[in-house]
Amino acid sequence: MSAAPTSAFPTRIGLDEALAIVRAVAAKRRLGSESLALQRAHGRVLARDLQTVVDQPGFDNSAMDGFALRHADLASEGETTLMLIGEQFAGRALDVEVQPGTCLRITTGAPMPRGADTVVIKENTRLESAALDGDRVRILQPAKPGQHVRRAGEDVRIGDALLAAGQVLTPSRIALAAGQGMDRLDVMRRPTVAVFTTGDELVEPGLPLQPGQLYNSNRELLMGLLRADGFEPVAWPTLSDDPEAVENALRHAGHAFDVVITCGGVSAGEKDHLPALFQRVGEMHFWKVRMKPGMPVLFAGSRPAQADDDGHGGLGDALFLCLPGNPVSVLATYLALGRALLDGLQGRAEARPRLRARLQAPWRKTHERLEFLRGRLSFGDDGAVLVEPNPADGSHRMRAAADSDALIVLAEGPLDLQAGDVVDVLPY
């Protein structure tokens, strides 16, 4: 193998600095766009700004079932009787005009007839039949001018900004676009993601364990996190601790995927081969972040033009996020850094939810690193967000993560927090 490069790279940096690096690299590597049918665009990131092309509503219409009339015909106090001249249902506009002293039965969403400016709801009327000159409607309660009428363009007008590039297409935003008659949207391409777990000690669930072996839980953890965020990750077979096998697998994945995420093999042990590999054939963006759990996390790119001693090319065009092997470290580093990388590649402009909550129990932190502590969210009688810290803080203790639904973010430096103190919380 060729000697490692001598160029320096950031190491043991703070989480904010690591996030800044991830976002800057992702911005330079932002993926292209694709056009999708509306029904396939849910959850995707919009690629370009959209403007309103039709007024919404497109015409004055009734907000309630009732009777359309002229407000000037209503008595200021007491009841009013008007002649019923017909019916207007949703779906088509009748060529009819409400004259003084008359009204028209109307349903929700139906176009307002000419001459009418107010709707009285059905519950505030009584229909009276007359043998000679037709039905009459008794208005039992006065109405305000314009009551229960939706005006054309009161939601959006032609030329208004509708949606902005970088917004996530939620169901309500998809519905907004559908209301404009849009059947396709330009969205950012989602990154393709390969997932690797590493270690000779790992055994697939369902197989017998030998002394010293562990079941591979990291793959399902990471695959589930990625799927929950809308991605379609591909899990590769577990890698052994052989450095040549690791390098060959990452070469293949690096040429086929946008992002490669690994678990394990990233610290400073005898079987942790990834740091040396990326120093030799990659571009190290950082290695080790002052966070607990997850300090050995590594972020790297590749140098495709570089060839090693046997003439092979580099690691492709992928970005590599290499997570530590302890399962809670996988959870914390994915939520803190993995999401930011994948969001940045799609140009997502909206921040992920982050809460402020009151601690329900005291907590003392004696070390210097930022810490992600597992916790469970709840709500007080006054509506305040509460979080109960889980005392099982070891990075191998997955039961505590399963019993929790958020990470409590404890800033760098020693802390002596009391019950009732407000902390940042990262829901998962």
C-alpha positions in Angstrom: 0.0 0.0 0.0 1.2 3.5 -0.7 2.1 5.9 2.2 -0.6 8.0 3.8 -0.8 11.6 2.6 0.8 14.2 4.8 -1.9 16.8 4.4 -3.8 17.7 7.6 -7.5 17.3 8.2 -9.7 18.4 11.1 -9.8 16.1 14.1 -11.4 16.2 17.5 -13.6 19.1 16.4 -16.8 20.3 17.9 -20.2 19.2 16.6 -21.0 22.7 15.2 -17.8 22.6 13.2 -18.5 19.1 12.0 -22.0 20.1 10.9 -20.6 23.1 9.1 -18.2 20.9 7.2 -20.9 18.3 6.3 -23.2 21.1 5.0 -20.5 22.8 3.0 -19.4 19.5 1.3 -23.1 18.6 0.7 -23.8 22.0 -0.9 -20.9 21.5 -3.4 -22.2 18.0 -4.2 -25.9 18.8 -4.4 -27.7 16.3 -6.5 -29.7 17.1 -9.6 -33.5 17.2 -10.1 -36.1 14.9 -11.6 -39.7 15.4 -12.6 -42.2 13.2 -10.7 -46.0 12.7 -10.9 -47.7 14.4 -8.1 -48.6 11.2 -6.3 -44.9 10.2 -6.2 -43.6 13.5 -4.9 -44.8 13.2 -1.3 -41.9 13.8 1.1 -39.5 15.0 -1.6 -37.6 18.3 -1.6 -39.0 20.8 -4.2 -36.3 21.7 -6.8 -37.6 25.1 -8.0 -39.9 27.9 -6.9 -43.6 27.7 -7.9 -46.0 30.5 -8.6 -49.8 30.5 -8.5 -51.3 30.0 -12.0 -55.0 30.2 -11.0 -56.8 32.1 -8.4 -57.8 30.1 -5.4 -60.8 30.0 -5.0 -61.4 30.6 -8.7 -64.8 32.2 -8.1 -66.9 33.6 -5.3 -68.6 30.6 -3.6 -70.6 29.6 -0.6 -68.9 28.4 2.5 -72.1 26.7 3.9 -75.3 25.0 2.9 -78.1 27.6 3.0 -79.6 30.4 1.0 -77.8 33.1 -1.1 -79.4 36.5 -0.9 -78.9 40.3 -1.0 -77.9 41.5 2.5 -79.9 44.7 1.8 -83.1 42.7 1.8 -82.6 41.6 5.4 -84.4 43.4 8.3 -82.0 44.9 10.8 -83.9 43.1 13.5 -86.3 40.2 13.6 -87.3 37.9 10.7 -87.4 38.4 6.9 -89.3 36.5 4.3 -87.9 36.1 0.8 -89.2 34.3 -2.3 -87.2 31.2 -3.3 -86.3 31.3 -7.0 -84.3 28.1 -7.5 -81.3 26.0 -6.5 -77.5 26.4 -7.1 -75.4 23.3 -6.5 -71.6 22.8 -6.6 -70.2 21.8 -10.0 -71.7 24.3 -12.5 -72.8 27.9 -12.5 -76.4 28.7 -13.4 -77.2 31.9 -15.3 -79.5 33.3 -12.6 -79.6 36.6 -10.8 -80.9 37.2 -7.3 -83.3 40.1 -7.5 -84.6 42.2 -4.6 -86.9 40.2 -2.3 -85.6 36.8 -3.6 -83.1 34.1 -2.6 -81.5 31.0 -4.0 -80.9 27.7 -2.3 -77.1 27.0 -2.4 -74.7 24.3 -1.3 -71.2 24.5 0.0 -68.7 25.3 -2.8 -71.4 26.3 -5.2 -70.8 29.6 -7.2 -72.5 32.7 -5.8 -75.3 33.8 -8.2 -75.2 37.3 -9.6 -76.8 39.9 -7.3 -76.3 37.9 -4.1 -73.6 38.9 -1.6 -74.5 36.9 1.6 -75.4 33.3 2.6 -77.6 32.5 5.5 -77.1 29.0 6.8 -79.9 26.5 6.5 -80.3 26.1 10.3 -81.3 29.8 10.6 -84.2 29.5 8.1 -87.6 27.9 7.7 -89.1 26.9 4.3 -92.7 27.9 3.8 -94.9 26.7 0.9 -97.4 28.9 -0.8 -100.0 27.4 -3.0 -100.2 30.3 -5.6 -96.8 32.0 -5.9 -94.2 29.4 -4.9 -92.1 28.6 -1.9 -90.8 31.3 0.5 -87.9 31.2 2.9 -88.2 32.8 6.3 -84.9 34.1 7.6 -85.0 33.7 11.4 -81.8 35.5 12.3 -80.0 38.5 10.7 -76.7 37.9 9.0 -73.6 40.0 8.6 -72.8 41.4 5.1 -70.8 38.9 3.1 -71.2 36.2 5.7 -70.4 32.6 4.6 -69.0 33.7 1.3 -65.6 32.7 0.1 -64.2 35.4 -2.2 -62.2 34.6 -5.4 -58.5 34.7 -4.8 -58.7 35.1 -1.0 -56.3 32.2 -0.5 -53.8 32.8 -3.4 -53.9 34.9 -6.6 -52.3 34.4 -9.9 -48.6 35.4 -9.7 -48.3 34.9 -5.9 -45.4 32.8 -4.6 -46.8 29.3 -4.0 -44.0 27.1 -2.8 -40.2 27.6 -2.6 -37.3 25.5 -3.7 -35.9 23.5 -0.7 -39.3 23.0 0.9 -40.3 19.5 1.8 -43.5 18.4 0.0 -45.8 17.7 2.8 -49.4 16.4 2.1 -50.8 19.9 2.5 -48.2 21.3 0.1 -48.9 18.6 -2.4 -52.6 19.5 -2.1 -51.8 23.2 -2.7 -50.0 22.2 -5.9 -52.9 19.9 -6.9 -55.3 22.8 -6.4 -53.4 24.7 -9.0 -53.8 21.8 -11.5 -50.2 20.8 -11.3 -49.8 17.1 -12.1 -46.0 16.9 -12.0 -43.3 18.6 -9.8 -39.6 19.0 -10.2 -38.0 17.6 -7.1 -34.4 17.0 -6.0 -33.1 13.5 -6.6 -32.8 11.4 -3.4 -29.3 10.2 -2.6 -28.7 6.5 -3.1 -27.3 5.0 0.1 -25.2 1.9 0.8 -25.0 0.5 4.3 -22.1 -1.5 5.7 -21.6 -3.1 9.1 -18.1 -4.4 9.9 -16.6 -6.8 12.3 -15.7 -10.5 12.6 -17.7 -10.7 15.8 -21.1 -10.0 14.0 -23.6 -12.8 13.4 -26.9 -12.4 11.6 -30.1 -12.7 13.7 -31.5 -16.2 13.6 -28.1 -17.9 13.5 -26.4 -19.5 16.5 -23.9 -17.5 18.5 -20.4 -18.7 19.2 -18.5 -17.5 22.3 -17.3 -13.9 21.7 -19.9 -13.2 18.9 -22.7 -10.6 18.8 -25.9 -10.3 16.8 -25.8 -7.6 14.1 -28.3 -5.0 15.3 -26.7 -2.0 13.7 -27.8 -2.9 10.2 -31.5 -2.9 11.1 -31.1 0.2 13.2 -29.5 2.2 10.4 -31.7 0.8 7.7 -34.8 1.6 9.8 -33.6 5.2 10.4 -33.0 5.7 6.7 -36.3 4.2 5.6 -38.1 6.4 8.2 -36.5 9.4 6.5 -37.8 8.3 3.1 -34.7 6.7 1.6 -34.3 3.3 0.0 -30.9 2.1 1.4 -29.1 -1.0 0.2 -27.6 -3.2 2.9 -24.4 -5.0 1.9 -23.1 -8.2 3.6 -21.2 -7.7 6.8 -17.6 -6.9 6.2 -14.9 -8.9 7.9 -12.0 -7.2 9.6 -9.7 -7.9 6.6 -8.4 -4.6 5.3 -8.3 -5.7 1.7 -11.9 -7.0 1.8 -13.0 -3.7 3.3 -11.2 -1.6 0.6 -12.6 -3.7 -2.2 -16.2 -3.5 -1.0 -16.0 0.3 -0.5 -14.5 0.7 -3.9 -17.5 -1.1 -5.5 -20.0 0.9 -3.4 -18.2 4.2 -3.9 -18.7 3.9 -7.7 -22.3 2.9 -7.4 -23.9 5.1 -4.7 -24.0 8.7 -3.7 -23.4 8.0 0.0 -21.8 5.1 1.8 -22.5 4.7 5.5 -20.5 2.2 7.6 -20.7 1.1 11.2 -17.6 0.1 13.1 -13.9 -0.1 12.2 -13.4 3.6 12.6 -11.6 4.0 16.0 -7.9 3.5 16.7 -7.8 -0.3 17.4 -5.8 -2.9 15.5 -8.9 -3.9 13.5 -10.0 -0.3 12.7 -8.9 0.0 9.1 -11.0 2.8 7.8 -9.0 5.9 9.0 -5.9 4.6 7.4 -7.7 3.7 4.2 -9.2 7.1 3.8 -5.9 8.8 4.6 -4.3 6.8 1.8 -6.9 6.9 -1.0 -9.5 9.4 0.2 -10.1 12.9 1.2 -10.6 13.2 4.9 -13.0 16.0 5.8 -12.8 15.2 9.6 -12.2 12.4 12.0 -13.4 12.4 15.6 -15.9 14.8 17.0 -16.1 16.0 20.6 -19.4 14.2 21.2 -20.6 11.3 23.4 -21.5 8.8 22.2 -19.9 8.7 18.7 -16.6 10.5 19.0 -14.7 8.4 16.4 -17.1 9.3 13.6 -15.3 9.9 10.3 -16.4 11.9 7.2 -14.5 11.5 3.9 -14.7 11.8 0.2 -12.6 10.1 -2.4 -10.0 11.0 -4.9 -11.2 9.2 -8.1 -8.2 10.4 -10.2 -5.7 8.8 -7.8 -4.5 5.3 -8.6 -2.9 3.0 -6.0 0.1 0.7 -6.4 -1.9 -2.0 -8.3 -3.3 0.5 -10.8 -6.9 0.6 -9.5 -8.7 3.9 -9.3 -10.0 5.6 -6.2 -13.2 5.1 -4.2 -15.6 6.5 -6.7 -17.7 9.7 -6.3 -19.5 8.7 -3.1 -19.3 10.5 0.2 -18.4 8.2 3.1 -19.9 8.7 6.6 -18.2 6.1 8.9 -20.0 5.7 12.2 -18.7 4.0 15.4 -19.8 0.4 16.1 -21.7 0.8 19.4 -25.4 0.9 18.5 -26.3 4.1 20.5 -23.3 5.8 18.7 -24.9 4.8 15.4 -28.2 6.3 16.5 -26.6 9.6 17.7 -24.2 10.1 14.8 -26.9 9.4 12.2 -29.3 11.8 13.8 -26.7 14.5 14.4 -24.7 14.2 11.2 -26.1 11.7 8.8 -29.4 13.5 8.4 -27.6 16.8 7.8 -25.5 15.2 5.0 -28.5 13.6 3.2 -30.6 16.7 3.6 -27.8 18.9 2.3 -27.4 16.8 -0.8 -31.1 17.4 -1.6 -30.9 21.1 -0.9 -33.4 20.8 1.9 -33.9 24.4 3.3 -36.0 23.5 6.3 -34.4 22.5 9.6 -35.3 19.3 11.2 -37.5 19.6 14.4 -35.6 20.4 17.6 -37.4 21.0 20.8 -36.8 22.7 24.1 -37.9 20.7 27.1 -37.8 20.8 30.9 -35.8 18.1 32.6 -37.9 16.0 35.0 -34.8 14.9 37.0 -31.4 16.4 37.8 -28.4 15.4 35.8 -24.7 15.9 36.3 -22.2 15.8 33.4 -18.5 15.8 34.4 -16.7 15.4 31.1 -16.0 18.1 28.4 -17.6 16.6 25.3 -21.1 17.4 24.1 -23.4 14.6 25.1 -26.5 13.0 23.6 -28.4 11.5 26.5 -31.4 9.3 25.9 -34.7 10.6 27.2 -38.5 10.2 27.0 -40.8 13.1 26.1 -44.1 13.9 27.8 -46.3 17.0 28.4 -47.2 18.7 31.6 -50.7 19.8 32.6 -49.7 23.3 31.6 -48.7 22.1 28.1 -44.9 22.4 28.7 -42.7 19.8 27.0 -41.0 17.6 29.6 -38.2 15.1 29.2 -37.1 12.3 31.6 -33.4 11.4 31.2 -32.6 7.7 31.1 -29.8 6.8 33.6 -28.4 4.1 31.4 -26.0 6.2 29.4 -23.5 3.6 28.0 -23.2 3.7 24.2 -23.8 -0.1 24.1 -27.1 0.0 26.0 -29.7 -0.2 23.3 -32.5 -0.9 25.7 -32.3 2.6 27.0 -32.6 3.9 23.4 -35.6 1.7 22.8 -37.3 3.0 25.9 -36.7 6.6 24.8 -37.9 8.7 22.0 -35.4 11.6 22.0 -31.8 12.6 22.6 -31.2 15.3 25.2 -28.4 17.6 23.9 -26.0 18.5 26.7 -23.6 21.2 25.7 -19.8 20.9 26.0 -18.2 21.3 29.4 -19.2 20.0 32.8 -22.9 20.7 33.7 -24.9 20.4 36.9 -28.5 20.5 35.8 -31.5 20.6 38.0 -35.0 19.3 37.5 -36.9 22.0 35.7 -33.9 23.3 33.7 -34.6 23.7 30.0 -32.5 21.7 27.5 -32.4 21.1 23.8 -34.0 17.9 22.6 -33.6 16.0 19.3 -36.7 13.8 18.7 -36.2 10.5 17.0 
